[in-house]
Each structure stands twice: as C-alpha cells, then as structure tokens.
C-alpha cells in the first residue's frame, strides 16, 4: 500500500505535464506563458513529493505527504479544468467571429481553410474541421452549426436560427462572438475556487483526523487508567467518538477515494469537451439562463422579425430546457392572441418591473435597448449574489474546520494539564 503513494504523486505530476502539452499541441505555448509555468511548477512539486516519499522517509511523513499530495492534486486539477474550459470557450467564440466575417464578406472558402488550420493539434481541432467539411458539402450555415455545435458556443444554434429569420446570419454570429460577461465569469470562477478549496480542506482534515482518532485519542484513556485519573468530559466525548468512528475509518477512506476518482473522471470528461454537464449547470443559472434569449429577441426586433417566429425559433434551439419551457408558454400565449409584451410577462420571461421598463421603452421606440439592459442587469445581479454567498461560504468553511480542530486540540490539551497536576 505504501508504494502506491509515490506512484500516485508521480502519476499526477506527469499527467499535468502531459495535459499541458496536449492543451497547446505541436506549436507549443508562447514563451513565458504563465499557465504553463504554473502547471510545470505544480507538476514538479508532485514529482518531488513522490521522490521524497519513495526514498524511504518515515511512514508518518509519508502519510502526511500523501494527504498534502491529494490536496494539491485536487486544487491543481480544478485549476487545470477551469483554465481549459475558459480557453475552449474563447476559441469557440473566435470560430463564431471567423464565420461572421467570412459570411459577411463572401469569403467562406478562405475562412474554412483558416478554421481547419488555426486549431491544428489543439483543442477544438476535430470539431472545427468537421464544421468546415460540412460547410464545404453545401449545407446551409444554420444546419451546419446544428450538426457541429461543439465547435461553437452552446447558444450557436439559437443565434443562427434567429439570424436566418432576419436574413442576417453574420450579424447574429458577430453578437455570438462577443465575450461573456466578465463580472459573471469572475463570480463563477470564484465559486469554482471555493469548491476546490472546500474539497481540498476536507481531504486534508479527513486524513489528519483519521490519524488522530486511530492512533492518538485512544491512548489517552489507557494512560489515565494507568495513573488512576479520570478523563475530562470533553476528552471523554472525543474518545467515545473515536471508538465509534474507528470501525468506519476504512469506509470513510473508501468514500474519499471514490470522491477523488469521481473528481478525476468528471475533470477528464470536461477536458474532452463533453457538454452534458450543461443540463446540470442549467439548474444553478437562475435568471441568467434567459439572458441570451433576451438579447436574441432584441436582435430580432431590431431587424423587424416577427416576434412569434423568433420565439418559436428559440423554443426549438435554445440550450436551456427551463428557458425553452418558458418560451414555449410565451409562444402559446402569442398564438392565443395576447399582446407580445403581456405574453412575455405571463410566461415569466420578463418580471413585472422588467415588463414595465420594456413598456416605457416601447413608447419611445427603444425596446431592443431595454431588453439588452435587462439581460445585463440579470447577469450583474447573479454575479452579486454569487459574490455575496461566496463571502459567506468561504469563512463558513474556515470557521467550521477551525471549530473541529479547536475542539480536538482543547480536548487533548486539558488532560495534559490534569495529568501534570495529578503527578505533582
């Protein structure tokens, strides 16, 4: 079992280096790329820890090294997955920009050659190549995007559908290529960091507490029985907890290893471009899941597209299932003869205060501006909520772990004082 610890650390170190090479492909990174420098530093840290553990350090140090190694593995793995996801999203938006410019200037053939070459050996290479090959067969742009949606942002099919209705697909793709809201992106990445920190701390605490409960705490009762002293109530409770938790130690370690394995598998799936997690993440997006739909409705109104047709196109192509249900209710309300603004409010696409803002904007002929402002406000509100919960969640982790550690330290320190007093 001991030999698995250095092998595990070696494997993580070389996996990080291999992942960095896979990320940048045959062209390699730019000189002094901060991401590569960070990944290399962390990978060498794991390799060094594996050497220290494998060269015959004491078993206790090896156990500590293994625990710290797992913590660093969790944090480094989360950082790598987050970085790759951000880079992939940026490249997808760049693909949308290339298609937009090429379609507008009538130079789609040249853009296809560029799309096939620009990501050679890197992420999105196969997806981009498949998109280019589909377009070369003469398929319309919308159908090509639907068939090869992995080469573009997740909302690409919806933007292409509305752009096709407006006979202005380049403009729709140009809007699609705009970067994500920086405030919301930073807030989501902050939560990603909080989760990595929480899992890392739980891994460390599980390892340390398991050692204390198995090796240290049970000895206190035996020592005090030999001197004929009674344990303090706090220490007695800790010893009783150790006695009850000791049979579960193996189960806890097994669960911990399964959690680590699950984190690794999910990370590999995300690195490979698997987009099935969008359905899970969609449950946590709240009002922001409708932001892109509001921008597309603004786009359709600017180009005189019938709103009923635009809403129907979104019902067919929008990536969020909950948003599609609301849009479907809106479409049925419009079909039943309700005014479009009333239908948007009835289906909860717009809240009451937002509908009032759109109504005021309609009086001055500036509805697209109002819809875009509502989309931006929803994203800012979501970012503020994430930051607020994060400021509460981070200290809560520290305080909770500190209370557990403090209780154990006090429970182990008070008996020492009593033991000294009893001996004197």
N, C-alpha and C positions, 0 to 999 in steps of 0.2 A: 504493500500500500504506500510505503514511504517513497518508493521510486516514482510513483505517479505524480508527486508534487513537482519535482524539477521538469519532468516531461510535459506536464500541463503548462508550466511557465514558459518553457522553450517553445511549445506549440503556439501559444498566444503571441509571443514575440515575433516569430517568423510569419505567423498569419497576418499580423499587422503590416509587416514589410511587404508581403505578397499582395495584400489588399491595396496598398498604396501604388504598387506597380500596375496592378490591374486597373486602378482608378484612372491613371494618366496614360496608359497604353505605351506604344512603342516610341512615341515622340518624347515622352518623359515630361516632368514638371519644369516650370520655369526656375531659373536659378534663385536660390534663397526663398523658395516657396514656403510660407510659414506653416501650411498644413503638413507638408512633407517633413519639415524639420520637427514638428511636434510629434508626428507619427513615429519617425525614426527614434526620437528621444525616448518615447514610451516603449517602443519595441526593444530597444537596448536595455531599458530598465527591467523588463521582464526576463530577457536573456541573462542579464547579470544576476537577478534574483534566482533564476534557475541554476546558475553556476554555483552560487553560494550555498543553496540548499543541497545540490547534488554532490558537492565536495566534502560532505561529511560533517556539517555543522551539527550541534546538539539537537536532539529531537524537538525540544521546546522551541528553539529558534526556528527550526524548520516549519513547525506548526504555525508560528506567528507569521513566518514568511509566506506560507501558503494562504493564510487568511488575508494578509495585506495584498498578496498577488491577486486573489479573487476580487478584492475591492478595486484595485487598479484596473483589472480586466473589465469589470462592469463599467467603470467611468470611461475608460478608453473606448470600449465597444460602443457605448451610447454616443460618444463624441464622433466616432468614425461614421456611424449610421446617419447621424444628423447632418454631418458635412456632406456626405454623398447625396443625401436626399435634396439638400439645398442646391448643390451643383447640378443635379439632374433636372430639377425644376427650372433653373436658369437656362439650361441648354434647350429644354423643351420650348421655352418662350422665345429663344433665339431662332429655333426652327420655324415658329409661327411668324416671326418677323421676316425671315428669308422668304417664306411663301407669300407673305403680304406684298413685299416689294416686287418680287418676281411676277406675281399675277397682275399687279398694277401696271408694270412696265412691259408686260407681254414677253418676258424673257424666262419663261418657266423652264425651258430646257437647260439653260445655263445654271439656273438655281438648283435643278436636280443633280447636275454634276457636282455642284458645290456641296449640296446636302450629303451626297454619297462620300465625299472626301473629307469633310470637315471633322467628322467624328470617327474617322478610321482608327480602329484599335481601342476606342474609348467607349464609355457608356453611351447608350442610345444608338450605337453604330448600326446594329441589325435592324432596329425599329425604323431608323431614318432611311436605311437602304430599302426596306420593304415599302415605305411610303413613296419613295422615288420610283420604284419599279411599278407600283400600282398606278401612279400618275402617268407613267410612260405608256401604259396599256390603253390610255384614252378614257379612263374612268373620270367622272366629274370630281371636282375638288371635294365637295361635301361627302360623297360616297367613299373617296379615298381616305379622308380623315376618319370616317367611322370605322373603316376596316383596319386602319393603322393608328388608332387613337393613342397608343403608348408612346408615339414619337412626339406628341404634343401635350400641352396641359390638359387636365381632366375635363375642363369645360369646352374643349375644342369643338366637339360635335355640335353643341348648342350654339356657339358663336358662328360656326359655318352654316348652320340651318337658318338662323336669323339673317345672316349676311346674304344667303341665297335668296331669301324672300325680298330683301332690299336691293337685289342685283348689285351688291357692293361687298363681295366677299373679302377683297383686300382690306377695306376699312375695318371689317369685323375682326379679321386676323391681326390687324395692327393694334386694335384695342386688346385683343387676347395676349399680345406680346408684352404688354405693359407689366412691370414688376409688381409683385404682391405688396400689399400694404406693409410698409416697414414696421409700423407700430405693432400691428397684429403679429407679424412674423417674429419680432423680438420677444413678444409676450409668450407665444407658443414655444419658442426655443428655450425661454426661461423655465417654463413648466417641464420641458424635456430634461433640463439640467436638474430641477428639483427631484424628478423621478429617479434619475441616475444616482443622485446623492442619497436619496432615501434607501434605495436598494443596496447601494454600497455600504451604508452605515448598518443596515440590517444584517448584511452578510458578516461584517466585522463583529457586530455585537453578538450574533449567533455563535461565532467561533469562540470569542472570548468568554462569554457566559457559559458555554458548554464546558470549557476547560475548568472554569471556577466551580461550577456545580458538580462536576465529576471528581475533580482532584483536590480542591481546596476546602470547600464548605463542609463536606462530610467529616473531615479531620477535626473540626472544631469540637464536635460533640465528644469524640473519643478522647481528646486532650483534656477537656473539662471533667469528664467522668474519671479520668485517672487522678486528677487533683481534688476530686470531690466538690467541685463547684457547679453552680447552675448557670446555664446559658441565659443571657438577657432575652427578653421576649422577642425583640426584633431579630436576633440571630436565630432563635429557635424557629421562628416562622420561616426564615431563609433556609435553615436546614431541612425543615419539613417540605418546603417547596422543592429543594434539591432531591430529596428522597422520592418524591412523586414524579419529578420530571426526568430523573435518571433513566427509567425504562423507555422514555420517549426520546432520548437523545439520538438513538440510531434513526428513528423515524424522522426527527427534525433535520438531521443531516441529509437523509434521503430526499426529503422535500426540498431542502436547499439546493441540492444538486439538480433536481428536476427543474427548479426555477431557473437556475443558471443555464441548463440545457435549453429551456424554452426561450430565454432571452437570446441565446445564440441562434436558435432556429429562426425566430422572428426577425432578428437582425439580418441574417443571410437572405431571407425572403424579401426584405425591404431593399437590401443592396442589389438583389437581382431584378428589381423593378416590379415586383408583384404589387398590384394595385387593389387587391381585395380588401385591404385594411381601410380603404376609403369609406366602406359601409359602416365600419365600427367607429371611425373618427367622426362620421357624419352625425352621430348621436350627441357628440360633445360640442358641435359648432354653434348650436343655438341659432340666434337671429342672423349670424353671418352667413349661414348656408344659402340665404336668399340674396346676398349682396350682388353676385354676378348676374342673377336673373333680373334684378332691378336695373343694372347697367345695360343689359341687353334690351329691356323694354324701353329704356331711354334712347338707345341706339335705333330701335325700330320706329319710335315716334319721330325722331329727327328725320328719318328717311321716308316718312309718310306710309309706313307699312300698316296694314290693318291690324289693330291690336289683337283681335280674335285669332288671326292667323299666327301672330308672333307668340301668343300664349300657347297655342296648340303645338307649335314647333318646340317650345320649351318643355311641354308635357312629354313629348316624345324623346327628347335628347338630353335634358338637364341631368347631371350626375347624381344629385341628391334625391333620394327616394321620398323623404319627408317634404322637401320643397316641391317635388313633382305632384304629390298629393294635393298640396295647397293650390298649385297652379291648375290642376285638373278641376278642383272646385270652382276656381275663378272662371275657367273656360265654360263650365256648365252654367254658371250664373250669367255670363255674357250671352250664351246661346239662348237662355231663357228670357232675354230681353232687358236685363238690368244694365244701367249705365256702367261703363268700364271702371270708373273710379269707385262706385259703390260695390262692384264685383270684387275689386282688389281688396277693399276693406272687409267685405263679408267673408272672404276666404282667408283672411288674416295674412295675406301677402303684405298688406300695409296695416300698421296700427292706426288708432283713431287720430292721434296727434300727427302722424305722418300723412294720413289722408287729408287732414286739414291743411297741411303745408302744400301738398300737391294741388289741392283745390285752389289755394291762393295763387300758386304759380300758374295754374291754368288760366286764371283771369288775366294774367299779363303775358301769356304765351311762352312760358319758360318751364314746361313740365319736365323735359329731359334733365335740366339743371337740378330740379328738385329731387328727382329720382336718384341721381348720382350723389347728391348731398346726403340723402337718406342712407344709401349704401355705405358711404364713407363714415357716417355717424355711427352706424351699427358696428362697423369694424373697430372704430375708436372705443365705443362703449364696451365691446367684448374684450379689447386689449386692457382697458382699465380694470375690468372685473378680474381678468386673469392675473394682472399685477397685484391687485388687492388680495386675492386668495393666495397668491404666491408669497406675499409678505406675511400672511398668517400661517401658511403651511410650512415654510422654512423654519421659522422659530419654533413652531409646534414640534417638529421633528427633534430639534436640538433639546428643547425642554423635556420632552418625553424620555429621550435617551439619557439625559442628564439625571432625571429623577430615578431611573432604574439604576444607573451607575452609582448615584449618591446613596441610594438605599443599601446597595451591596457594600459600598465602602464603609458606611457608618456601621452596618451590621457586623462587619469583620473587624472594625477598629475598636468598638466598645468592649468586646470580650477581652482584647489585649490589655486594656486598662484594668478591667476587673481581675484578670489573671495576675497582673503585676501586684495589685493591691492584695490579692489573696496570698501571694507568695511572701509578701512583706509582713 
